[in-house]
Amino acid sequence: MAVTLHTDLGDLKLELYCEHCPRTCENFLALCASEYYNGCIFHRNIKGFLVQTGDPTGTGKGGESIWGARFEDEFHESLKHNARGVVSMANNGPDANGSQFFISYSKQPQLDLKYTTFAKVIDGLEVLDAMEAIPVKDTKRYHPVQDVKIRDVTIHANPIAASSSDAV
């Protein structure tokens, strides 16, 4: 299962871990399919750490799941923040996932079992390099000086939709 985030700087292709994080992937894929992420800026950019998006308000304080409420974490022992390009849900505490997600710039083992890892970048690491190079306005919120948006998302295969249509 893969999706491509088409950004102002180029494409990021993600492989999703639907088998390990079915609810998280269902939420992410449904938000992608509904064009929820189209126009979202990468509102937080911490060099050497992560870049974050998924909030339609662009503030880092908004966004919601497809269920209209926060949903539980889905941790899997084999899914770690062990490389550049790991994609995880952003949250403000346990079982508080909504729409925001982040992509790691490097290994971040301190995030393991605190943030649901549901995907990895499989193509477009040069785009991640370009994002990381963008300076920030301040070191409190880490807002980039240049807005980079998700223009749209291509879903290459959606096993959640396929299994739902099979049930009909």
Buried (B, 14 or more C-beta within 10 A) or exposed (E): BBBBBBBBBBBBBBBBBBEBBBBBBBBBBBBBBEEBBBEBBBBBBBBEBBBBBBBBEBEBEBBBBBEEEBBEBBBBEEBBBBEBBBBBBBBEEEEBBBBBBBBBBBEBEEBBBBBBBBBBBEBBEEBBEBBBEBEBEEEEEBBBEBEBBBBBBEBEEBBBBEEEEEEE
